[in-house]
Amino acid sequence: MNLLDNTVELSDDPRLVALETLEAVAKGSRLENSLERRSALLSADNLALAQALVYVCLRHQSRLDFIIKTKLIKNRVDRLALTILRLGLAQIMFFDRLKDYAIVNQTVELARLKIPGRHGLVNAILRKFLREKASVWGWPLEIDGRGASPARRLAVFYSHPLWLVERLMAQLGFRQARALLAANNQPAPPTLRVNPRLIDREELAKRLPFPTQATRFSPWGLIPEAWPGRPEAWPGYREGHFAIQDEASQILGLLVDQPKKVLDACAGQGGKSLNLAAIRPDARIVALDPNWGRLNNLLREVKRLSLGSRIKIWHGAIQSAELDETFDLALVDAPCSGLGVIRRRPDLKWLKNSDDIPRLANAQLAILKATARFVAPGGQLIYSVCATTDEEGPGVIKKFLAEEPSFRAWSEVEVPQVLRELAIGPGSLRLWPHRQGTDGFYYGLLTRKPEAAE
């Protein structure tokens, strides 16, 4: 945690909370933690406004900056002034329910408070945009690329870093990359995963005070058509009737048969372990993670979901683990870039850089190989990442199989019929926000050959 987050001054002004949250994120703080630390004095409505302001500014940051720096002002502005301008411009462009004159006045007052003497500049820039916004609204994609490369135009208009756009275009082509970038900028509803130990999906849907849709692939999921407030306040949460887990992660439950001994080598906060414990009550699960905070959250969820002692918690890293047994199922939900969850965490696209991808892929391969030691002959090894680049995912599995001949990728017939449309090769499944409406997610499905001995 950086110094800024240790010196938080609380406010009941949602725009000031949004500004200070954006400044903290720019310095490397986690979005959700930064907003939560600053919002204790906000009413429910003002908290919703502060959150919306932060997310819109992060989702559209490059586009806002282009308009500010190229269309509205010739001189450089410091970061704080730029962030205030982003907040004002974002409200004018994306908040239809707010009046333009009120937005300008409130943004100028924010500037008067935080950058005294420069509030007049903020006022002039925003009023210039109001006069000229029709001529700059669609640039640089729909109007006049002015010789900019297709990747550059996408990067600015859809506000993604250029290095990521170039990677996605190489993988998907221009049209599919554009569709993914557009999907990444859309808010994603929290997906519920029913706890079948306590309630079935149909009954939970009836009890919720808002309409839902059943998930397409997962038999345990519900997607709210509107999601008022936080899930912790919804009926059934305290009783353990549901957890929050994206459908892409839920489908792990369809990929396993009847495992008796499960190793979750990168448990995190335990979404996959909790899912398996609920739908496979005979399984004994060992959940391993080096972070005590995440393991404590997992323990709280075990209690809330009434899963008893089905999950055994181990603190430590799989690379140094000394387990005296093997497992018929091992899970590696590896630390990754998180670029598949940009819909939910738009800060990630600005916190990562191109050098992170090969570094993370190498770390994932090391974790996968360390976990493989504990897979019994004939057992399954399932690797997953919430990432969209080929280096994380298919690239890791390709290297693993080349270096570990005792494992093989699943054949097509081993993949459940309902999931086969997700296959991109032997033992590889991929889900996309713009195609399946889920987080961006990859599964590598492996089996240890029966003749492979320790």
Phi and psi in degrees as a GROMACS rama.xvg file:
@    title "Ramachandran Plot"
@    xaxis  label "Phi"
@    yaxis  label "Psi"
@TYPE xy
-86.7346  173.449  ASN-2
-59.3563  -37.0569  LEU-3
-59.2079  -42.0439  LEU-4
-74.4579  -12.2248  ASP-5
-90.4762  -5.27525  ASN-6
-128.82  47.992  THR-7
-75.6789  132.383  VAL-8
-107.211  119.484  GLU-9
-74.2454  151.014  LEU-10
-145.31  154.627  SER-11
-102.932  12.7857  ASP-12
-99.7351  113.078  ASP-13
-62.5192  -31.6144  PRO-14
-72.3434  -36.921  ARG-15
-67.9512  -40.8346  LEU-16
-61.1566  -43.2758  VAL-17
-62.0033  -44.9142  ALA-18
-59.5786  -48.941  LEU-19
-70.136  -30.2901  GLU-20
-66.3554  -44.5877  THR-21
-62.6759  -38.5583  LEU-22
-64.9908  -39.5085  GLU-23
-66.4303  -41.8683  ALA-24
-62.3241  -39.6224  VAL-25
-61.8475  -23.6158  ALA-26
-95.8069  6.52116  LYS-27
105.958  3.43236  GLY-28
-77.4112  152.12  SER-29
-72.0987  135.478  ARG-30
-56.4641  -56.0087  LEU-31
-62.5426  -41.4111  GLU-32
-65.9206  -40.5731  ASN-33
-64.7388  -42.4143  SER-34
-68.0092  -41.7255  LEU-35
-63.1297  -39.8016  GLU-36
-66.6236  -24.6502  ARG-37
-101.781  -5.70146  ARG-38
-108.235  14.2852  SER-39
-62.5038  -28.2708  ALA-40
-91.4069  -1.93771  LEU-41
-83.3776  141.314  LEU-42
-69.7924  170.588  SER-43
-59.878  -42.2282  ALA-44
-67.1023  -42.1692  ASP-45
-71.3192  -31.411  ASN-46
-63.9296  -42.9501  LEU-47
-61.3157  -39.6427  ALA-48
-67.0088  -44.6115  LEU-49
-60.8311  -43.6261  ALA-50
-63.3396  -44.2366  GLN-51
-62.1223  -41.2637  ALA-52
-61.5496  -45.3681  LEU-53
-63.099  -48.021  VAL-54
-66.873  -39.7984  TYR-55
-65.8157  -41.4411  VAL-56
-63.7427  -40.0071  CYS-57
-73.0742  -37.1763  LEU-58
-65.2604  -34.8666  ARG-59
-117.009  25.9494  HIS-60
-59.0786  -48.6167  GLN-61
-64.5286  -39.5274  SER-62
-66.351  -42.2974  ARG-63
-62.36  -43.6761  LEU-64
-65.121  -38.6809  ASP-65
-61.0207  -45.8425  PHE-66
-63.4026  -42.6551  ILE-67
-66.2372  -49.0461  ILE-68
-82.6168  -28.8254  LYS-69
-101.728  -35.2025  THR-70
-100.496  -26.017  LYS-71
-114.633  -24.3865  LEU-72
-145.917  139.982  ILE-73
-94.5736  -26.615  LYS-74
-90.3566  159.592  ASN-75
-73.6418  147.795  ARG-76
-123.762  149.947  VAL-77
-73.6286  170.517  ASP-78
-63.8699  -40.7938  ARG-79
-63.9687  -43.974  LEU-80
-62.4723  -39.9801  ALA-81
-63.3611  -41.0859  LEU-82
-65.0244  -39.8631  THR-83
-63.5252  -41.929  ILE-84
-63.9021  -39.5618  LEU-85
-57.9638  -44.8285  ARG-86
-60.263  -45.7615  LEU-87
-65.6014  -47.0447  GLY-88
-64.146  -40.9105  LEU-89
-60.8641  -38.7451  ALA-90
-66.2372  -41.395  GLN-91
-64.3474  -39.5175  ILE-92
-80.5677  -34.892  MET-93
-122.55  -4.09469  PHE-94
-113.606  84.9835  PHE-95
-64.0159  -28.079  ASP-96
-76.2576  -10.8435  ARG-97
-97.8065  140.799  LEU-98
-79.3346  139.127  LYS-99
-58.4852  -44.4704  ASP-100
-64.0103  -36.8499  TYR-101
-68.0616  -39.9198  ALA-102
-59.9734  -47.4391  ILE-103
-61.4635  -47.1349  VAL-104
-60.8242  -44.0998  ASN-105
-67.9778  -36.9545  GLN-106
-69.6415  -38.0318  THR-107
-64.4714  -40.517  VAL-108
-64.0909  -37.5805  GLU-109
-63.0165  -41.6643  LEU-110
-65.8837  -39.7475  ALA-111
-59.7514  -35.7766  ARG-112
-74.6797  -42.7935  LEU-113
-97.3775  -29.678  LYS-114
-134.148  68.8205  ILE-115
-54.16  138.341  PRO-116
93.2528  -16.0167  GLY-117
-115.321  8.17145  ARG-118
-66.9872  -27.087  HIS-119
-65.209  -36.9113  GLY-120
-63.7962  -43.6508  LEU-121
-60.6814  -44.3827  VAL-122
-60.3434  -43.989  ASN-123
-66.1641  -41.2418  ALA-124
-67.1177  -44.8644  ILE-125
-66.1083  -37.7325  LEU-126
-71.2226  -32.1097  ARG-127
-64.478  -40.0347  LYS-128
-63.1252  -41.2766  PHE-129
-59.1294  -35.3419  LEU-130
-74.59  -30.6446  ARG-131
-115.448  4.91641  GLU-132
-62.3618  -28.4429  LYS-133
-62.2195  -28.8625  ALA-134
-88.8218  -11.5351  SER-135
-119.632  -1.52922  VAL-136
-57.8804  -47.8067  TRP-137
-93.3419  -10.2922  GLY-138
-62.5842  145.104  TRP-139
-106.081  8.7142  PRO-140
-88.3463  -53.0662  LEU-141
-86.9784  -21.7309  GLU-142
-105.145  -74.6816  ILE-143
-141.593  92.798  ASP-144
-60.4498  -21.0013  GLY-145
52.6159  38.1155  ARG-146
84.7367  -2.56283  GLY-147
-65.4523  146.344  ALA-148
-65.2796  155.631  SER-149
-55.2569  -40.1559  PRO-150
-64.273  -41.855  ALA-151
-64.3093  -41.2411  ARG-152
-63.2505  -43.4055  ARG-153
-63.9714  -41.6809  LEU-154
-60.8948  -40.7762  ALA-155
-75.9336  -49.3563  VAL-156
-65.9962  -39.7463  PHE-157
-99.887  5.06031  TYR-158
54.5567  61.8619  SER-159
-129.824  151.126  HIS-160
-62.59  143.686  PRO-161
-58.9433  -40.3389  LEU-162
-60.344  -37.5744  TRP-163
-71.4991  -41.7333  LEU-164
-59.9606  -43.2872  VAL-165
-62.1374  -40.0689  GLU-166
-63.9698  -45.6505  ARG-167
-66.8821  -37.8244  LEU-168
-64.3163  -38.5346  MET-169
-64.7501  -34.5277  ALA-170
-79.674  -43.1064  GLN-171
-112.839  -17.2183  LEU-172
85.8266  168.691  GLY-173
-62.867  -49.0293  PHE-174
-65.4991  -46.6096  ARG-175
-68.9827  -37.2737  GLN-176
-62.7282  -43.0677  ALA-177
-62.3521  -40.5996  ARG-178
-63.6159  -39.3875  ALA-179
-66.549  -44.5494  LEU-180
-60.623  -42.4429  LEU-181
-62.9509  -42.0138  ALA-182
-64.6354  -36.9508  ALA-183
-61.686  -23.9669  ASN-184
-91.0544  2.92993  ASN-185
-96.755  136.218  GLN-186
-59.2748  141.951  PRO-187
-110.14  127.961  ALA-188
-68.5004  149.438  PRO-189
-70.311  130.488  PRO-190
-94.9798  130.155  THR-191
-88.2249  143.975  LEU-192
-118.578  115.892  ARG-193
-66.0625  148.075  VAL-194
-95.3621  97.6216  ASN-195
-67.4388  -10.6724  PRO-196
-69.3063  -22.9155  ARG-197
-119.592  -26.1084  LEU-198
-162.139  153.666  ILE-199
-97.3531  168.114  ASP-200
-64.6784  -41.3107  ARG-201
-63.88  -41.4154  GLU-202
-68.2181  -39.9068  GLU-203
-62.3271  -42.3987  LEU-204
-59.259  -37.732  ALA-205
-67.3189  -32.3131  LYS-206
-82.6629  -20.4334  ARG-207
-74.3722  142.37  LEU-208
-85.6268  23.474  PRO-209
-150.38  154.118  PHE-210
-69.6452  147.972  PRO-211
-135.371  163.337  THR-212
-120.816  141.867  GLN-213
-70.9415  141.129  ALA-214
-65.8353  152.013  THR-215
-73.8571  -42.8951  ARG-216
-99.3982  -45.8202  PHE-217
-79.7567  130.697  SER-218
-79.7633  1.28043  PRO-219
-111.813  -1.68499  TRP-220
-101.32  149.266  GLY-221
-134.383  135.109  LEU-222
-112.371  117.319  ILE-223
-65.0258  138.647  PRO-224
-79.9759  -21.2534  GLU-225
-146.297  147.271  ALA-226
-132.368  84.5422  TRP-227
-72.0812  128.535  PRO-228
69.9767  -165.114  GLY-229
-94.7386  147.089  ARG-230
-55.5479  -30.2699  PRO-231
-60.2168  -20.7612  GLU-232
-94.966  -3.5116  ALA-233
-80.7699  149.836  TRP-234
-57.1451  133.83  PRO-235
96.2766  -14.8924  GLY-236
-66.6635  -51.1108  TYR-237
-62.6404  -31.0992  ARG-238
-77.6967  -5.80238  GLU-239
80.8825  21.1254  GLY-240
-73.6946  -19.5692  HIS-241
-154.642  161.315  PHE-242
-125.826  169.501  ALA-243
-102.044  120.354  ILE-244
-158.605  127.9  GLN-245
-62.4948  150.723  ASP-246
-60.1726  -34.6423  GLU-247
-58.7436  -34.9057  ALA-248
-81.5091  -32.5799  SER-249
-61.6274  -32.8839  GLN-250
-68.5516  -6.42233  ILE-251
-51.4913  -37.8822  LEU-252
-61.0191  -22.4681  GLY-253
-84.5313  -15.0832  LEU-254
-91.0724  -12.0911  LEU-255
-109.283  150.432  VAL-256
-89.4535  -103.016  ASP-257
-129.219  66.544  GLN-258
-66.3723  139.915  PRO-259
-95.7129  -34.3831  LYS-260
-129.045  120.015  LYS-261
-122.801  134.241  VAL-262
-112.495  119.486  LEU-263
-102.131  98.0774  ASP-264
-76.2543  -21.362  ALA-265
-133.122  68.6567  CYS-266
-64.1513  -33.3435  ALA-267
58.8731  -130.901  GLY-268
-91.1868  6.41518  GLN-269
88.9938  18.6226  GLY-270
-54.5977  -45.5763  GLY-271
-73.7327  -39.9576  LYS-272
-61.8661  -43.1692  SER-273
-64.4029  -39.0794  LEU-274
-62.4908  -49.2869  ASN-275
-64.9075  -38.6107  LEU-276
-63.0271  -32.3219  ALA-277
-77.3827  -36.5693  ALA-278
-100.439  -13.1099  ILE-279
-127.409  75.6151  ARG-280
-64.2211  -17.9443  PRO-281
-85.0981  -8.59951  ASP-282
-79.2019  141.355  ALA-283
-103.959  122.208  ARG-284
-113.985  129.939  ILE-285
-107.021  117.426  VAL-286
-107.816  121.658  ALA-287
-117.96  134.695  LEU-288
-160.123  143.477  ASP-289
-81.8638  -3.80711  PRO-290
-107.91  115.268  ASN-291
-64.3959  -35.4726  TRP-292
-60.2452  -44.9351  GLY-293
-65.5382  -40.265  ARG-294
-65.7821  -35.7924  LEU-295
-64.2117  -39.5886  ASN-296
-63.0388  -39.229  ASN-297
-62.0521  -43.3513  LEU-298
-61.7124  -40.0466  LEU-299
-63.16  -39.6311  ARG-300
-69.2661  -36.1714  GLU-301
-56.8991  -44.4257  VAL-302
-67.9158  -46.1038  LYS-303
-62.7805  -36.7099  ARG-304
-89.0985  5.08877  LEU-305
55.9269  47.5488  SER-306
-99.4738  7.51109  LEU-307
55.9737  -133.463  GLY-308
-105.319  27.1695  SER-309
-71.6676  -20.6612  ARG-310
-115.453  125.054  ILE-311
-100.244  126.072  LYS-312
-94.8705  129.918  ILE-313
-123.69  133.889  TRP-314
-97.1802  123.183  HIS-315
151.905  172.528  GLY-316
-97.6704  143.319  ALA-317
-63.3172  -29.6727  ILE-318
-61.9565  -30.1278  GLN-319
-110.03  8.59581  SER-320
-68.3512  141.441  ALA-321
-122.109  78.7172  GLU-322
-92.1078  140.202  LEU-323
-100.33  28.8719  ASP-324
-152.498  165.458  GLU-325
-113.607  166.921  THR-326
-129.101  149.284  PHE-327
-87.0789  -6.34766  ASP-328
-147.492  127.1  LEU-329
-125.121  135.607  ALA-330
-112.267  135.158  LEU-331
-126.709  89.1655  VAL-332
-89.3836  83.8084  ASP-333
-74.5166  148.294  ALA-334
-56.2391  131.367  PRO-335
-144.921  -175.877  CYS-336
-68.3019  -25.4213  SER-337
74.1761  11.2915  GLY-338
-68.7198  -9.27631  LEU-339
-79.5089  -10.0685  GLY-340
-115.647  28.8056  VAL-341
-59.7431  -30.7276  ILE-342
-55.8194  -37.2815  ARG-343
-93.9313  -28.6903  ARG-344
-132.414  78.2343  ARG-345
-64.9306  -15.5355  PRO-346
-65.9169  -25.7029  ASP-347
-60.9686  -35.468  LEU-348
-68.2421  -21.0329  LYS-349
-96.8985  -15.4125  TRP-350
-90.3637  -20.3188  LEU-351
-96.6096  157.388  LYS-352
-136.664  172.887  ASN-353
-63.3268  -29.486  SER-354
-70.1148  -21.8407  ASP-355
-65.9356  -32.1407  ASP-356
-65.6207  -54.7816  ILE-357
-63.1644  -34.1043  PRO-358
-62.5892  -45.5789  ARG-359
-66.4275  -40.2522  LEU-360
-60.895  -41.6773  ALA-361
-63.982  -40.8328  ASN-362
-65.1147  -38.7806  ALA-363
-63.9596  -40.9565  GLN-364
-61.9977  -42.2043  LEU-365
-63.0814  -41.1699  ALA-366
-66.2898  -41.787  ILE-367
-61.6759  -43.5426  LEU-368
-67.8493  -37.0663  LYS-369
-66.4238  -37.1945  ALA-370
-70.8132  -34.4628  THR-371
-57.5833  -25.6679  ALA-372
-58.8688  -26.7383  ARG-373
-103.29  10.8413  PHE-374
-91.6169  125.696  VAL-375
-70.8271  153.319  ALA-376
-52.4232  130.441  PRO-377
83.9688  -4.37844  GLY-378
-81.8995  165.595  GLY-379
-100.014  144.581  GLN-380
-127.648  115.348  LEU-381
-116.402  120.257  ILE-382
-108.283  138.987  TYR-383
-146.395  150.211  SER-384
-145.801  145.862  VAL-385
-94.8608  72.0168  CYS-386
-138.852  163.369  ALA-387
-121.35  -11.211  THR-388
-86.6511  150.923  THR-389
-69.0195  -25.7822  ASP-390
-60.3869  -43.3179  GLU-391
-89.4918  117.472  GLU-392
118.351  -110.481  GLY-393
-56.0312  -38.5853  PRO-394
-64.1237  -38.7604  GLY-395
-67.362  -43.7617  VAL-396
-64.5836  -39.8774  ILE-397
-60.2133  -45.2934  LYS-398
-66.8992  -40.2343  LYS-399
-61.2723  -47.3427  PHE-400
-65.0862  -32.3955  LEU-401
-69.2275  -29.3148  ALA-402
-99.9264  -13.5473  GLU-403
-127.484  80.2156  GLU-404
-68.0294  -9.60262  PRO-405
-77.9477  -3.28516  SER-406
-115.483  154.553  PHE-407
-134.466  155.39  ARG-408
-79.3383  152.652  ALA-409
-64.7144  148.157  TRP-410
-82.5011  168.091  SER-411
-59.2613  -39.6412  GLU-412
-71.043  -15.9571  VAL-413
-80.4683  -16.1061  GLU-414
-83.1587  130.528  VAL-415
-53.3047  142.062  PRO-416
-52.9899  -40.8798  GLN-417
-66.0997  -18.4931  VAL-418
-106.445  -0.918429  LEU-419
-66.9681  -25.6213  ARG-420
-67.2717  -13.7329  GLU-421
-87.6997  -7.88357  LEU-422
-70.3635  137.379  ALA-423
-120.839  9.89789  ILE-424
158.804  175.677  GLY-425
-57.064  123.773  PRO-426
65.7722  21.0107  GLY-427
-129.624  126.017  SER-428
-122.883  144.615  LEU-429
-140.747  137.285  ARG-430
-122.333  146.955  LEU-431
-131.55  145.995  TRP-432
-59.0695  -39.4004  PRO-433
-84.0974  -10.8064  HIS-434
-107.362  -51.0439  ARG-435
-102.615  -8.96893  GLN-436
73.2305  20.1147  GLY-437
-110.649  -179.324  THR-438
-63.2421  156.887  ASP-439
-71.8215  123.811  GLY-440
-149.201  146.112  PHE-441
-131.117  137.956  TYR-442
-119.159  131.505  TYR-443
-109.714  120.641  GLY-444
-110.388  116.387  LEU-445
-128.789  153.083  LEU-446
-131.388  137.474  THR-447
-79.6087  129.908  ARG-448
-61.1771  139.073  LYS-449
-55.1608  -34.0145  PRO-450
-78.8121  -6.65526  GLU-451
-73.7806  122.962  ALA-452
-113.773  157.802  ALA-453
